[in-house]
C-alpha cells in the first residue's frame, strides 16, 4: 500500500511524522521523498546513498533548414514552449513538459529530441528501509516531471509491500502529483489560523480523489480547537494529535527521529499506523 503524508502548508511537521512512521513500520517499507524542491527526509533517516542517477526531460531541438514555419507545433503546445516569432521558430526548454507532441506533429521532421537535465534521483537504504529521493536541479522550475521519474519505482515488482511518501506541501501540481497514486492520505496540520486555512484547501483539493484521508494535528495545544471542529463538521477522522512539547522541538532541531527520542510518543504513532492501515483495509473490503 502507498501512504502519502501531505500538508496544506510548509512547516506543519510533515517530515517529522513521515520519519517517525518509517522508523516504526513493522513490515518492509520504502521511504520516498517527493518534496524534490526541498527534500529533507534524509536528514532524519540518514540513509546510505549507494546510487545517484541524473534525471532528464526530452525537449525539442529545431533544424532550421527543414522548418517551413507552418506553426503546427506552436498551435499544439499548450505551454507556449515552442512558438513562431517573425520568421524564426523559438523553443523555450524551461517551459517544455516533455510530451513530444511537437516532434510527432511536425510535417517536415524539423524537430528532434534532445535532453534537458531536471535533477537527480538518489537511491539508498536506512538500516532495512529502502530510501528514494528526488533532488530538483537548482534553477529548474518544474518539479512534477522529476517526481514522475522518482515514482516509477512504485511500479517495480520487487518493491516492498508498503511505501510511505513525504509529499511536498500545498495543493499545487507537485502536491497533487505526489498523492494521486496513494492508497491513503495523511493530512498533517497545526491548530493555528494559517494551519486551519491551508488544511481546508488541502482537504478540498484531495477529497475528489476518493481516497481514505485522516488528520494529524501537530503541536496540539498551542492554538484553539477550530481544526478539530472543522474535522467533526466534515467527517474527517483525527488519527493522531502530537502535543506541543519542547523535547519534541529539541529532537527535531538535532535531526533526530522524534518517536525514538521521545519515548512517550511511541503509543501515539503506533495507533496512527494502525488507523492508516485500517482505513485502507476498510476501502479494499467495501
C-alpha positions as CSV (number, residue, x, y, z in Angstrom):
1,X,0.0,0.0,0.0
2,X,1.1,3.6,-0.6
3,X,0.6,6.1,2.1
4,X,1.2,9.8,1.3
5,X,2.0,12.2,4.2
6,X,0.8,15.6,3.0
7,X,0.1,19.1,4.3
8,X,-1.6,22.2,3.1
9,X,1.3,24.4,4.1
10,X,5.0,24.0,5.0
11,X,6.3,23.7,8.5
12,X,3.5,21.6,10.0
13,X,5.8,18.7,10.8
14,X,5.0,16.5,7.8
15,X,8.6,15.2,7.5
16,X,8.7,14.6,11.3
17,X,5.6,12.4,11.1
18,X,7.0,10.6,8.0
19,X,10.3,9.8,9.6
20,X,8.7,8.5,12.8
21,X,6.3,6.3,10.8
22,X,9.1,4.8,8.7
23,X,11.2,4.0,11.8
24,X,8.2,2.3,13.5
25,X,6.8,0.4,10.5
26,X,6.8,-3.3,11.3
27,X,6.8,-4.7,7.8
28,X,9.2,-4.0,4.8
29,X,8.7,-0.4,3.7
30,X,10.1,2.0,1.2
31,X,10.6,5.7,2.2
32,X,10.2,8.1,-0.7
33,X,10.8,11.8,-0.5
34,X,8.8,13.5,-3.3
35,X,9.4,17.0,-1.9
36,X,12.0,17.4,-4.6
37,X,12.4,21.1,-4.3
38,X,13.5,20.9,-0.6
39,X,14.0,17.2,0.3
40,X,14.9,16.8,3.9
41,X,13.7,13.3,4.9
42,X,17.3,12.1,4.6
43,X,18.3,14.4,7.4
44,X,16.4,12.3,9.8
45,X,16.6,8.8,8.3
46,X,20.3,9.3,7.5
47,X,20.3,6.7,4.6
48,X,23.4,5.4,3.0
49,X,23.1,6.6,-0.6
50,X,24.5,4.0,-3.0
51,X,23.3,5.2,-6.3
52,X,22.6,8.6,-7.9
53,X,21.1,8.9,-11.4
54,X,20.7,12.0,-13.4
55,X,17.1,12.7,-14.5
56,X,16.3,14.3,-17.8
57,X,13.2,15.5,-19.7
58,X,13.0,15.3,-23.5
59,X,12.8,18.7,-25.3
60,X,12.7,19.7,-28.9
61,X,15.6,20.9,-31.0
62,X,14.9,22.8,-34.2
63,X,16.6,22.0,-37.6
64,X,16.0,25.5,-39.2
65,X,16.9,24.1,-42.7
66,X,13.8,21.9,-42.6
67,X,11.3,24.2,-40.8
68,X,8.7,25.8,-43.0
69,X,7.2,27.9,-40.1
70,X,3.8,26.1,-40.5
71,X,3.1,26.7,-36.8
72,X,1.7,23.2,-36.3
73,X,3.9,22.7,-33.3
74,X,3.2,26.0,-31.7
75,X,-0.5,25.6,-32.1
76,X,-0.4,22.2,-30.4
77,X,1.7,23.3,-27.4
78,X,-0.5,24.4,-24.5
79,X,2.5,25.6,-22.5
80,X,4.0,28.0,-25.1
81,X,7.3,26.2,-25.0
82,X,7.6,26.5,-28.8
83,X,6.4,29.4,-31.0
84,X,7.0,31.2,-34.2
85,X,8.1,34.8,-34.0
86,X,8.5,36.7,-37.3
87,X,10.5,34.2,-39.4
88,X,12.0,32.2,-36.6
89,X,10.9,29.1,-34.7
90,X,11.8,29.6,-31.0
91,X,11.9,26.9,-28.3
92,X,11.8,27.6,-24.5
93,X,13.1,24.4,-22.9
94,X,12.3,25.5,-19.4
95,X,8.6,25.6,-20.2
96,X,8.5,22.3,-22.0
97,X,6.7,19.4,-20.3
98,X,8.3,16.8,-22.5
99,X,5.2,15.3,-24.1
100,X,6.9,15.0,-27.5
101,X,3.8,16.2,-29.4
102,X,5.5,18.9,-31.3
103,X,8.0,16.3,-32.7
104,X,5.3,13.9,-33.7
105,X,3.1,16.5,-35.4
106,X,5.9,18.3,-37.4
107,X,5.2,17.5,-41.1
108,X,8.8,18.3,-42.2
109,X,10.6,16.4,-39.4
110,X,12.2,19.6,-38.5
111,X,12.3,18.8,-34.8
112,X,14.3,16.2,-33.0
113,X,14.5,15.2,-29.4
114,X,17.3,16.3,-27.0
115,X,17.5,16.2,-23.3
116,X,17.4,18.8,-20.5
117,X,18.6,17.9,-17.0
118,X,15.9,18.0,-14.3
119,X,17.9,16.9,-11.3
120,X,18.9,13.7,-9.5
121,X,17.3,10.5,-8.2
122,X,19.1,9.2,-5.1
123,X,18.7,5.5,-4.0
124,X,19.9,4.1,-0.7
125,X,18.9,2.4,2.5
126,X,18.3,3.4,6.1
127,X,19.0,0.2,8.0
128,X,16.5,-2.2,6.4
129,X,14.4,0.6,4.8
130,X,14.7,1.3,1.1
131,X,15.1,5.0,0.5
132,X,14.5,7.0,-2.7
133,X,14.7,10.8,-3.0
134,X,14.4,13.3,-5.9
135,X,16.5,16.5,-5.9
136,X,15.5,19.2,-8.4
137,X,18.3,21.0,-10.2
138,X,18.9,24.5,-8.9
139,X,17.0,26.9,-11.1
140,X,14.7,24.3,-12.5
141,X,11.1,25.5,-12.5
142,X,9.1,22.3,-12.9
143,X,9.1,19.5,-10.3
144,X,6.3,17.1,-11.5
145,X,8.4,15.6,-14.3
146,X,11.1,14.7,-11.9
147,X,8.6,13.4,-9.4
148,X,7.1,11.1,-12.1
149,X,10.5,9.6,-12.7
150,X,11.0,9.0,-9.0
151,X,7.5,7.4,-8.8
152,X,8.4,4.9,-11.4
153,X,10.0,3.0,-8.6
154,X,6.5,2.4,-7.3
155,X,5.8,0.1,-10.3
156,X,8.7,-2.2,-9.6
157,X,7.7,-5.8,-8.8
158,X,10.5,-6.0,-6.2
159,X,9.5,-3.0,-4.2
160,X,8.3,-3.6,-0.6
161,X,4.7,-4.1,0.2
162,X,4.3,-0.6,1.7
163,X,5.5,2.8,0.6
164,X,5.4,6.0,2.7
165,X,5.7,9.2,0.7
166,X,6.9,12.5,2.1
167,X,4.8,14.8,-0.2
168,X,5.5,18.4,-1.0
169,X,3.4,20.9,1.0
170,X,0.5,22.8,-0.6
171,X,-2.2,22.0,-3.1
172,X,-0.5,22.9,-6.4
173,X,0.6,20.4,-9.1
174,X,3.5,18.9,-7.2
175,X,1.3,18.1,-4.2
176,X,-1.4,16.6,-6.4
177,X,1.2,14.5,-8.3
178,X,2.6,13.1,-5.0
179,X,-0.8,12.0,-3.6
180,X,-2.7,10.9,-6.7
181,X,-1.2,7.3,-6.7
182,X,-1.6,6.9,-2.9
183,X,-4.0,4.4,-1.3
184,X,-4.3,6.7,1.8
185,X,-3.6,10.3,2.6
186,X,-2.5,11.6,6.0
187,X,-3.0,15.4,6.3
188,X,-0.7,17.0,8.8
189,X,-1.8,20.3,10.2
190,X,-1.4,22.6,13.3
191,X,-4.1,24.3,15.4
192,X,-3.4,27.9,14.1
193,X,-5.4,30.2,11.8
194,X,-2.9,29.6,9.0
195,X,-2.9,25.8,9.7
196,X,-6.7,25.6,9.5
197,X,-6.9,27.7,6.3
198,X,-4.4,25.6,4.4
199,X,-5.8,22.4,5.9
200,X,-9.2,23.3,4.4
201,X,-7.5,23.9,1.0
202,X,-5.8,20.5,1.1
203,X,-8.9,18.7,2.1
204,X,-10.9,20.3,-0.7
205,X,-8.1,19.6,-3.2
206,X,-7.6,15.9,-2.3
207,X,-11.2,14.8,-1.4
208,X,-12.2,14.4,-5.0
209,X,-9.7,11.5,-5.4
210,X,-12.0,9.5,-3.1
211,X,-9.1,8.1,-1.0
212,X,-9.1,7.4,2.7
213,X,-7.9,10.5,4.4
214,X,-7.3,11.4,8.1
215,X,-5.8,14.3,10.0
216,X,-2.8,14.5,12.3
217,X,-2.7,17.6,14.4
218,X,0.8,18.6,15.3
219,X,1.7,21.0,18.1
220,X,-1.6,20.4,19.7
221,X,-2.3,22.8,22.5
222,X,-0.8,26.0,21.0
223,X,-4.0,27.3,19.4
224,X,-7.7,26.6,19.7
225,X,-10.0,23.7,18.7
226,X,-11.0,25.1,15.3
227,X,-9.2,22.4,13.4
228,X,-10.9,19.7,15.5
229,X,-14.3,21.4,15.0
230,X,-13.8,21.5,11.2
231,X,-12.9,17.9,11.2
232,X,-16.0,16.9,13.1
233,X,-18.2,19.0,10.8
234,X,-16.8,17.4,7.7
235,X,-16.4,13.8,8.9
236,X,-12.6,13.9,8.8
237,X,-11.1,11.4,11.3
238,X,-8.4,12.7,13.6
239,X,-5.9,9.9,13.6
240,X,-3.4,11.5,16.0
241,X,-2.6,14.6,18.0
242,X,1.1,15.4,18.7
243,X,1.5,17.7,21.7
244,X,3.3,20.9,21.7
245,X,6.4,19.9,23.6
246,X,9.8,21.4,23.9
247,X,11.5,18.0,23.9
248,X,10.0,17.2,20.5
249,X,11.3,20.5,19.1
250,X,14.8,19.8,20.5
251,X,14.9,16.3,19.0
252,X,13.8,17.8,15.6
253,X,16.4,20.5,15.7
254,X,19.1,17.9,16.2
255,X,18.0,15.8,13.3
256,X,16.6,13.0,15.5
257,X,13.6,10.9,14.8
258,X,11.2,12.2,17.4
259,X,9.4,8.9,18.1
260,X,12.8,7.3,19.0
261,X,13.9,10.3,21.2
262,X,10.6,11.0,22.9
263,X,9.5,7.6,24.1
264,X,6.1,8.8,25.3
265,X,5.1,9.3,21.6
266,X,5.5,5.6,20.7
267,X,1.9,4.7,21.5
268,X,0.6,7.7,19.6
269,X,2.5,6.7,16.4
270,X,1.7,3.0,16.7
271,X,-2.0,4.0,17.0
272,X,-1.6,6.2,13.9
273,X,0.0,3.4,12.0
274,X,-2.9,1.1,12.9
275,X,-5.5,3.6,11.8
276,X,-3.9,4.2,8.5
277,X,-3.8,0.5,7.7
278,X,-7.4,0.1,8.9
279,X,-8.6,2.9,6.7
280,X,-7.1,1.3,3.6
281,X,-8.4,-2.2,4.7
282,X,-12.0,-0.8,5.0
283,X,-11.9,0.5,1.5
284,X,-10.4,-2.7,0.0
285,X,-13.1,-4.8,1.6
286,X,-16.0,-2.4,0.8
